[in-house]
């Protein structure tokens, strides 16, 4: 199996931004997201989160300049399938 490249994004330490995980291409026809849980690396703040039937959103703030943080979204679907996708947020003064 090929290595998976985890997407990396930049964020200013003073920014409060929403990050969206779009699961619509992965979900089977008629399948929906039932639960969504975010895991955030220590030092980055998860201010709030939500989900609808096809996507999940995390509002993130804080972080130390120069530091990378992994943020993961784990979902369970109406078909009882579970999956997790991660991104890296690199904090940089902008």
C-alpha positions in Angstrom: 0.0 0.0 0.0 1.4 3.4 -0.9 2.3 5.9 1.8 -0.4 8.4 2.6 0.6 12.1 2.5 -1.1 14.1 5.3 -2.2 17.5 4.1 -0.5 20.5 5.8 -2.0 23.9 6.3 -0.8 27.2 7.8 -2.5 29.1 10.6 -1.6 32.3 12.4 -1.4 31.8 16.2 -4.1 34.6 16.6 -6.4 33.2 14.0 -9.6 31.4 14.8 -10.5 29.4 11.7 -12.9 26.6 10.6 -11.5 23.5 9.0 -13.9 21.2 7.1 -13.6 17.5 6.5 -15.7 16.7 3.5 -16.6 13.0 3.6 -19.2 13.1 0.7 -16.9 11.2 -1.8 -16.2 8.4 0.7 -19.8 7.9 1.9 -21.9 5.3 0.1 -25.2 6.5 -1.5 -27.7 7.1 1.3 -25.0 6.8 4.0 -24.7 9.7 6.5 -22.4 10.7 9.3 -23.9 9.8 12.7 -21.0 10.8 15.0 -17.9 12.9 14.6 -15.1 13.3 17.1 -12.0 15.5 16.7 -8.6 14.9 18.3 -6.3 17.9 18.4 -2.6 18.0 19.3 -1.7 19.6 22.7 -1.2 23.3 22.4 -3.8 23.9 19.7 -7.4 24.6 20.9 -10.5 23.0 19.6 -13.0 25.8 20.2 -16.0 24.0 18.8 -17.0 21.3 16.4 -20.1 20.2 14.5 -21.2 17.9 11.7 -23.9 17.4 9.2 -24.8 14.4 7.1 -21.7 14.6 4.9 -19.0 16.8 6.5 -17.5 17.7 9.9 -16.2 21.1 11.0 -13.6 22.0 13.7 -13.0 25.6 14.9 -9.3 25.9 15.9 -7.4 28.6 17.7 -4.0 29.2 19.4 -0.9 27.2 18.8 2.8 28.2 19.1 4.6 29.6 16.0 6.9 27.1 14.4 4.9 24.1 15.8 3.0 21.5 13.8 -0.2 20.0 15.2 -2.1 17.0 14.0 -5.8 17.2 13.9 -7.9 14.1 13.3 -11.6 13.6 12.5 -13.1 10.2 13.3 -16.6 9.5 12.1 -19.1 6.7 12.4 -21.8 6.4 9.7 -25.3 5.2 9.5 -23.9 2.0 8.0 -21.8 1.5 11.1 -18.6 2.2 9.3 -15.8 4.1 11.1 -12.9 6.0 9.5 -10.5 8.7 10.5 -8.7 11.4 8.5 -5.9 13.7 9.7 -4.4 17.0 8.7 -1.4 18.9 10.0 -1.8 22.6 11.1 1.6 24.4 11.1 1.4 27.6 13.1 3.3 30.6 11.7 3.1 34.3 12.3 1.6 35.7 9.1 
